[in-house]
Amino acid sequence: EIVLTQSPDFQSVTPKEKVTITCRASQSIGSSLHWYQQKPDQSPKLLIKYASQSISGVPSRFSGSGSGTDFTLTINSLEAEDAAAYYCHQSSSYPYTFGQGTKLEIK
Amino acid sequence: QVQLVQSGAEVKKPGASVKVSCKASGYTFTSYGISWVRQAPGQGLEWMGWISAYNGNTNYAQKLQGRVTMTTDTSTSTAYMELRSLRSDDTAVYYCARDYGDLRDWGQGTLVTVSS
């Protein structure tokens, strides 16, 4: 099973700040890494697919990069509405796995 | 637009079974798989398994093997997830998601509470 480790677990940030969340895989997964945002009492929402591909309707301040074992989700110019938990997910091989999540708090 | 509508909340006793449904619309059901993901209270996301809506092939998480069965009904574009021998640590919100590698659309979630 591929283990995904996110960092940090928690971050408190101010609006307009740039945020970087990393996801490290226990073995190479190519670009089969996806990012989701989950707000309280809501279903997860796909933000970035296949490491860096944007999703229609997702604000352009969200971007992804990386391949192999190291991946990054970047949020440029954070907005108050970005307070949420963020998860990475790999679909390179079964079983699919998720990172443990990163909770973003807006100061 | 794509919609995945799940069945309502359930309360079950330990040892019982639960079957959650997920009705899809807005796309060709048999062109995608469905993954099931659960989330225990205050916890992260856990992948449970996948089913091909095209041919019914499945792939389950090892820890649930023997207790979970995923099926589809292509005539109604509905996916089902049955979990048996429920325990208290199965209490969670259960989600279905349209699977294209990425999980691009999600149901609203079904809360399953296991309590004596």
Contacts between the chains, C-beta under 8 A, distances in Angstrom:
chain1	res1	chain2	res2	distance
A	1	B	62	7.8
A	32	B	101	6.3
A	34	B	101	7.6
A	34	B	102	4.3
A	34	B	103	7.1
A	36	B	45	7.8
A	36	B	103	7.4
A	38	B	45	7.8
A	43	B	95	6.0
A	43	B	106	4.0
A	43	B	107	6.8
A	43	B	108	6.0
A	43	B	109	5.7
A	44	B	37	7.8
A	44	B	45	6.7
A	44	B	95	7.4
A	44	B	97	7.9
A	44	B	103	7.3
A	44	B	106	5.8
A	45	B	106	7.4
A	46	B	102	5.8
A	46	B	103	6.4
A	46	B	104	5.1
A	46	B	105	7.9
A	49	B	101	7.5
A	49	B	102	4.0
A	49	B	104	7.2
A	50	B	101	7.3
A	50	B	102	6.9
A	55	B	104	7.7
A	85	B	44	7.9
A	87	B	44	6.7
A	87	B	45	5.6
A	89	B	45	7.5
A	89	B	47	7.8
A	89	B	102	7.7
A	89	B	103	6.9
A	91	B	99	8.0
A	91	B	101	4.2
A	91	B	102	6.7
A	94	B	50	7.3
A	94	B	59	4.7
A	95	B	47	6.0
A	95	B	59	7.4
A	95	B	61	5.0
A	95	B	62	6.7
A	96	B	35	6.8
A	96	B	47	4.2
A	96	B	50	7.3
A	97	B	47	6.4
A	98	B	37	7.9
A	98	B	44	6.2
A	98	B	45	4.4
A	98	B	46	7.1
A	98	B	47	6.5
A	99	B	44	7.7
A	100	B	44	5.3
A	101	B	44	4.5
A	101	B	45	7.4
